[in-house]
Amino acid sequence: MTIRLRYASSPDSGHVLTPPRVILFDWHATLVDTRDAMYHAVDDMLPRLDELGLTARLVAEGRSKTAEDARLVQYVRAHRRLHPKIKAARRISRTDIFEVLFGTDEQAKRVAHRAFNDCYRKHYGEVQPFEGNERDMLLELREFDLKIGILTNREREFLDHELTIIEGGSWVGLFDTVVCGGDTARHKPAPDPVLKALDDLGVAPGPDSWYVGDSTTDVVAANRAGITSVFFNGAGWEPAWLEKIFPGTQEHPHQPAVIVQDFRDFTLLFERCLHISAADRQRALRHAHDVMGDSQGSE
């Protein structure tokens, strides 16, 4: 028996979730857009599968979660590249690509991530907010006695650079913790990065910590760590596809606690959970801007 997915637009969504005291965010395709660089790096890495000893470690036929996953593995095995439609759509993350290709083979995924980093180094540099108003949202959240962090499989050399340049460096100082791909022995979907972020904050895992991310690996990592998973559907996946990638079966049990379509959706969910009025929100945002303005003016 499968459990139906819950969307932030559901009337009960604000009542069934535990109000957060920690909110962790994924970086790429959640808070920010760096997708051109990511896909260029994947394009450079996949032709090296033979050299890296990874071709034989691709998921075996009949072992994929979905028929679509199986076709992706088959195409990469035959052509050593992504299908043009996947690159054109730009809806699947690098981490999810590696999960589809290598499944539970942790060693193969470590090799793939290292090779990706070598390729990404040639392409990274440009970054922009995913929707446009993320900084205001982050400032507002900080006004409600929350700890906020970034949790990403991206290496620190790349994340630090991107964080420094986005919107003129105005995001620096917004986060209480930043955990990157090289900070733990295992990448997401292992719970290690989540647990490290909470340990850095001095917070025990529980439903009052939320992790907001755009990939199935984000959901799995959050669930394995024992915190609330919020799936950010910035890619605009249709409900039928979400049901397919989060089936809630014995073999694939991990589902998000809630699905948000964008950050407006997320903000409304947050406000319902904390019973925040529109007036409260405006006061908090004005105060946050005043504080950040004073801080930057004194530097």
C-alpha positions in Angstrom: 0.0 0.0 0.0 1.4 3.4 -1.0 0.9 6.7 0.9 -0.4 9.6 -1.1 1.9 12.6 -1.4 1.1 15.8 0.5 1.3 19.2 -1.2 1.8 22.5 0.6 -1.5 23.6 -1.0 -3.4 20.9 1.0 -5.5 22.5 3.7 -3.9 20.4 6.5 -0.3 20.9 5.4 0.4 23.6 7.9 -1.0 21.6 10.8 0.6 18.2 10.3 4.2 19.5 10.1 6.2 20.4 13.2 7.2 24.1 13.2 10.9 24.4 12.4 13.7 25.7 14.5 16.2 24.8 11.8 15.8 25.0 8.0 18.5 23.6 5.7 18.5 24.3 2.0 20.0 22.6 -0.9 22.0 24.9 -3.1 21.8 24.1 -6.9 18.3 24.2 -8.4 16.8 25.2 -5.1 18.2 28.5 -3.8 20.3 29.2 -6.9 20.6 28.4 -10.6 24.0 27.1 -11.9 22.6 24.5 -14.2 24.5 25.4 -17.4 27.8 24.7 -15.6 26.5 21.5 -14.1 25.4 20.0 -17.4 28.6 21.0 -19.1 30.5 19.2 -16.4 28.4 16.0 -16.7 28.9 16.2 -20.5 32.7 16.2 -19.9 32.6 13.4 -17.3 30.4 10.7 -19.0 32.8 10.0 -21.9 35.4 9.0 -19.2 33.3 6.1 -17.8 35.6 3.5 -19.3 38.7 5.2 -18.2 37.2 5.6 -14.7 36.2 1.9 -14.5 32.6 2.9 -14.2 30.9 1.4 -17.3 30.8 -2.1 -15.7 29.3 -0.6 -12.5 26.2 1.0 -14.2 23.0 -0.3 -12.7 22.2 -3.7 -14.2 19.2 -4.3 -16.5 16.1 -4.9 -14.5 17.4 -3.1 -11.3 16.2 0.5 -12.0 13.5 2.2 -10.0 11.4 3.2 -13.1 11.3 2.5 -16.8 12.6 6.0 -17.4 15.6 5.4 -15.2 16.3 2.2 -17.1 16.2 4.0 -20.4 18.7 6.6 -19.1 21.1 3.9 -18.0 20.8 2.1 -21.3 21.4 5.3 -23.3 24.5 6.3 -21.2 25.9 2.8 -21.5 25.5 2.9 -25.3 26.5 6.5 -25.9 28.5 7.7 -22.9 26.5 10.9 -22.7 23.0 12.1 -21.6 20.1 12.0 -24.0 19.6 15.4 -25.6 16.1 15.6 -24.2 17.4 15.4 -20.7 19.9 18.1 -21.3 17.3 20.3 -23.0 14.9 19.9 -20.1 17.5 20.5 -17.4 15.3 19.1 -14.6 17.5 16.4 -13.0 20.4 17.1 -10.7 23.9 15.7 -11.0 23.4 13.7 -7.8 20.2 12.2 -9.0 21.9 11.3 -12.3 24.5 9.4 -10.5 21.9 7.7 -8.3 20.1 6.5 -11.4 23.3 5.3 -13.1 25.0 3.6 -10.1 22.2 2.8 -7.6 23.6 1.6 -4.3 27.2 1.3 -5.5 28.7 3.9 -3.1 32.3 3.5 -4.4 31.2 4.1 -8.0 29.4 7.2 -6.9 32.4 8.5 -5.1 34.5 8.1 -8.2 31.8 9.8 -10.3 31.6 12.7 -7.9 35.3 13.2 -7.9 35.5 13.1 -11.7 32.5 15.5 -11.9 34.4 18.0 -9.7 37.4 17.9 -12.0 35.1 18.8 -14.9 33.0 21.3 -13.0 36.2 23.3 -12.2 36.4 24.2 -15.9 32.9 25.6 -16.1 31.7 27.1 -12.8 31.6 30.8 -12.0 28.1 32.1 -12.9 25.3 31.9 -10.3 22.0 33.6 -9.9 19.0 33.2 -7.5 16.7 30.4 -8.7 13.5 32.5 -8.7 14.8 36.0 -7.8 13.5 36.8 -4.3 15.4 34.2 -2.3 17.5 36.7 -0.4 14.4 38.4 1.0 13.0 35.1 2.0 16.2 34.2 3.9 16.2 37.5 5.6 12.6 37.1 6.7 13.3 33.6 8.0 16.1 34.8 10.2 13.7 37.1 12.0 11.8 34.2 13.4 14.5 32.8 15.7 15.5 30.1 13.2 18.9 28.6 12.3 19.4 28.5 8.6 22.0 26.5 6.6 23.1 25.2 3.2 23.5 21.5 2.7 25.0 20.5 -0.7 27.0 17.9 -2.5 28.9 20.7 -4.2 32.6 21.0 -3.1 33.5 23.9 -0.9 35.8 25.5 -3.4 32.9 26.0 -5.7 30.2 26.8 -3.1 32.4 29.4 -1.4 33.0 31.2 -4.7 29.4 31.1 -5.7 28.2 32.3 -2.3 30.7 35.2 -2.5 29.6 36.5 -5.9 25.8 35.9 -5.9 24.0 39.3 -5.9 27.1 41.2 -5.2 28.1 39.1 -2.2 24.9 40.1 -0.3 24.2 36.5 0.8 27.4 36.2 2.8 26.5 36.0 6.5 23.0 34.8 6.0 23.7 31.2 7.0 24.5 29.6 10.4 26.1 26.5 8.8 27.3 25.4 5.4 28.0 21.7 4.8 29.6 20.8 1.4 30.3 17.5 -0.4 33.8 17.0 1.0 32.9 17.7 4.6 31.6 14.1 5.3 32.8 10.7 4.2 29.5 10.0 2.3 27.5 12.3 0.1 23.7 12.6 0.1 21.6 10.4 0.0 23.5 9.2 3.1 22.4 11.1 6.2 25.9 12.1 7.1 25.8 15.7 5.7 22.5 16.4 7.4 23.7 15.1 10.7 26.9 17.1 10.5 24.9 20.3 9.8 22.7 19.7 12.9 25.8 18.8 15.0 27.4 22.1 13.9 24.3 23.9 15.1 24.1 21.9 18.4 20.6 20.5 17.4 19.5 16.9 17.8 17.7 15.4 14.7 14.0 15.7 14.8 10.9 16.8 12.9 11.6 20.5 13.9 14.5 20.5 11.5 13.5 20.8 7.8 15.6 20.1 4.7 14.4 21.8 1.5 15.7 20.3 -1.7 14.8 19.6 -5.3 16.0 16.0 -5.7 15.1 12.5 -4.5 18.5 12.3 -2.8 17.6 15.3 -0.7 14.4 13.6 0.5 16.2 10.3 1.2 19.0 12.1 3.2 16.5 14.0 5.3 14.4 10.9 6.0 17.4 8.8 6.9 18.6 11.5 9.3 15.2 11.7 11.0 14.2 15.2 10.0 11.4 16.7 7.9 11.9 16.6 4.1 10.4 19.3 2.0 10.6 18.6 -1.7 11.1 21.8 -3.8 9.5 21.2 -7.2 11.3 24.0 -9.0 11.6 21.8 -12.0 7.8 21.7 -12.4 7.5 17.9 -12.3 3.9 16.7 -13.0 2.1 14.9 -10.1 2.1 11.6 -12.0 5.9 11.7 -12.2 6.3 12.6 -8.5 4.1 9.6 -7.6 6.5 7.5 -9.7 9.7 8.7 -8.1 8.3 8.7 -4.6 6.2 5.5 -4.7 6.2 4.8 -1.0 6.7 1.1 -1.6 8.7 -1.3 0.5 11.6 -1.2 -1.9 11.5 2.6 -2.3 9.8 3.9 0.9 11.2 7.5 1.0 8.6 10.3 0.4 8.8 14.0 1.3 6.7 15.2 4.2 5.4 17.9 1.9 5.9 19.2 -1.7 6.2 22.9 -2.4 6.0 24.2 -6.0 8.1 27.4 -5.4 9.2 29.7 -2.6 5.9 31.5 -2.5 4.4 28.1 -1.7 7.1 27.4 0.9 6.6 30.8 2.6 2.9 30.3 2.9 3.5 26.8 4.4 6.0 28.3 6.9 3.6 31.0 7.9 0.7 28.5 8.4 3.0 26.3 10.6 4.0 29.3 12.8 0.6 31.1 12.5 2.3 34.1 11.1 0.1 36.9 9.8 0.8 39.0 6.7 1.4 42.0 9.0 4.0 40.0 11.1 5.7 39.0 7.9 6.0 42.6 6.6 7.4 43.9 9.9 9.9 41.1 10.0 11.1 41.8 6.5 11.4 45.5 7.1 13.4 44.8 10.3 15.7 42.3 8.5 16.5 44.9 5.8 17.2 47.5 8.4 19.6 45.2 10.2 21.4 44.1 7.1 21.7 47.6 5.9 23.2 48.7 9.2 25.6 45.8 9.1 26.8 46.4 5.6 27.1 50.1 6.2 29.5 49.5 9.2 31.9 47.3 7.3 
